[in-house]
Amino acid sequence: MPSDVEARKGDLITDLWTKGKEIKAKQNQQEQRIKMKNIVIFGAPGSGKGTQSDKLIEKYGLNHISTGDVLRAEIKKGTELGQTAQKFIDQGQLIPDDLMVSILASVYDALGRGHKGVIFDGFPRTIPQAEALKAMLSERGDKVAAMIELDVPEDELMKRLVLRGQQSCRADDNEETIKKRLVVYHSQTQPLIQWYANEGIHYHINGSGELDRIFADICAVIDSI
């Protein structure tokens, strides 16, 4: 039988080995957080967020959480959430914060811990939502690495959205609703630019012109963070 000294030595070795594994696991988690690039892609309706997100997903392997897509899926299914959301959309209004944050957290958690990052498209749209997103990610040891703003003149936005409505038959892409959505954007959403500037992670991109040039400008930002 081993002596007490040998037994204590064996216990010490086991403890050190266990602590070493724990330290290594924490280091791996920290490395994952450093590599993870959560991006908020930001801009008025019709600024090209969806188009540029698709290109970023292909190049960087990022995940894409579009609150618009999530809500449209619920509306199509005819769920209670979808019916409630439709009423707000028809009026050109924003979805209540608590509803969107809980949806967002559920979708984000479903990705697991091994992903390269997420493009948040259509969220946040208000400062309280930005604060809620920051808190939600912080609880998971994560953060937003960059807010990328696609800046497009309003007359061009109108042309894009009307054309999109004609091509896709989306009921919310008619001129009257578009005008309401842009009013909401300027009054409630645009202040986020200064909020993220204060956070030190706001990046302005000229969203007019060639898609490839816009994409290259966005990539330059992502590669730098």
Solvent accessible surface area in square Angstrom, and as a share of the most:
residue,aa,sasa,rsa
1,M,234,1.04
2,P,96,0.60
3,S,57,0.37
4,D,106,0.55
5,V,99,0.57
6,E,101,0.45
7,A,47,0.36
8,R,151,0.55
9,K,127,0.54
10,G,33,0.32
11,D,90,0.46
12,L,106,0.53
13,I,99,0.50
14,T,77,0.45
15,D,74,0.38
16,L,106,0.53
17,W,161,0.57
18,T,57,0.33
19,K,120,0.51
20,G,35,0.33
21,K,114,0.48
22,E,93,0.42
23,I,100,0.51
24,K,114,0.48
25,A,47,0.36
26,K,141,0.60
27,Q,92,0.41
28,N,72,0.37
29,Q,96,0.43
30,Q,90,0.40
31,E,85,0.38
32,Q,46,0.20
33,R,85,0.31
34,I,122,0.62
35,K,139,0.59
36,M,13,0.06
37,K,49,0.21
38,N,1,0.01
39,I,0,0.00
40,V,1,0.01
41,I,2,0.01
42,F,6,0.02
43,G,8,0.08
44,A,7,0.05
45,P,24,0.15
46,G,12,0.12
47,S,4,0.03
48,G,21,0.20
49,K,28,0.12
50,G,35,0.34
51,T,62,0.36
52,Q,2,0.01
53,S,0,0.00
54,D,87,0.45
55,K,56,0.24
56,L,0,0.00
57,I,56,0.28
58,E,153,0.69
59,K,113,0.48
60,Y,44,0.17
61,G,41,0.40
62,L,9,0.05
63,N,43,0.22
64,H,57,0.26
65,I,6,0.03
66,S,13,0.08
67,T,5,0.03
68,G,17,0.16
69,D,76,0.39
70,V,35,0.20
71,L,11,0.05
72,R,93,0.34
73,A,43,0.33
74,E,35,0.16
75,I,46,0.24
76,K,182,0.77
77,K,144,0.61
78,G,38,0.37
79,T,47,0.27
80,E,144,0.65
81,L,40,0.20
82,G,1,0.01
83,Q,109,0.48
84,T,53,0.31
85,A,0,0.00
86,Q,55,0.25
87,K,145,0.61
88,F,57,0.24
89,I,39,0.20
90,D,81,0.42
91,Q,106,0.47
92,G,5,0.05
93,Q,99,0.44
94,L,33,0.16
95,I,16,0.08
96,P,50,0.32
97,D,52,0.27
98,D,109,0.56
99,L,49,0.25
100,M,7,0.03
101,V,34,0.20
102,S,66,0.42
103,I,23,0.12
104,L,2,0.01
105,A,19,0.15
106,S,74,0.47
107,V,48,0.28
108,Y,4,0.01
109,D,74,0.38
110,A,87,0.68
111,L,60,0.30
112,G,37,0.35
113,R,111,0.41
114,G,69,0.66
115,H,17,0.07
116,K,126,0.53
117,G,0,0.00
118,V,0,0.00
119,I,0,0.00
120,F,0,0.00
121,D,12,0.06
122,G,11,0.11
123,F,5,0.02
124,P,3,0.02
125,R,95,0.35
126,T,17,0.10
127,I,59,0.30
128,P,77,0.49
129,Q,4,0.02
130,A,1,0.01
131,E,89,0.40
132,A,31,0.24
133,L,1,0.01
134,K,106,0.45
135,A,51,0.40
136,M,12,0.05
137,L,0,0.00
138,S,72,0.47
139,E,140,0.63
140,R,64,0.23
141,G,33,0.31
142,D,11,0.06
143,K,147,0.62
144,V,18,0.10
145,A,19,0.15
146,A,0,0.00
147,M,0,0.00
148,I,0,0.00
149,E,12,0.05
150,L,3,0.01
151,D,62,0.32
152,V,12,0.07
153,P,75,0.47
154,E,84,0.38
155,D,94,0.49
156,E,49,0.22
157,L,3,0.02
158,M,35,0.16
159,K,147,0.62
160,R,71,0.26
161,L,1,0.00
162,V,48,0.27
163,L,94,0.47
164,R,77,0.28
165,G,10,0.10
166,Q,129,0.57
167,Q,136,0.60
168,S,58,0.37
169,C,116,0.69
170,R,58,0.21
171,A,89,0.69
172,D,29,0.15
173,D,8,0.04
174,N,66,0.34
175,E,93,0.42
176,E,119,0.53
177,T,14,0.08
178,I,0,0.00
179,K,111,0.47
180,K,80,0.34
181,R,46,0.17
182,L,3,0.02
183,V,101,0.58
184,V,22,0.13
185,Y,19,0.07
186,H,78,0.35
187,S,71,0.46
188,Q,85,0.38
189,T,8,0.04
190,Q,71,0.32
191,P,56,0.35
192,L,0,0.00
193,I,37,0.19
194,Q,110,0.49
195,W,41,0.14
196,Y,5,0.02
197,A,43,0.33
198,N,113,0.58
199,E,70,0.31
200,G,58,0.55
201,I,34,0.17
202,H,47,0.21
203,Y,66,0.25
204,H,104,0.47
205,I,10,0.05
206,N,79,0.41
207,G,1,0.01
208,S,25,0.16
209,G,59,0.57
210,E,131,0.59
211,L,95,0.47
212,D,103,0.53
213,R,85,0.31
214,I,6,0.03
215,F,32,0.14
216,A,57,0.44
217,D,50,0.26
218,I,0,0.00
219,C,9,0.05
220,A,64,0.49
221,V,18,0.10
222,I,1,0.00
223,D,91,0.47
224,S,84,0.54
225,I,62,0.31
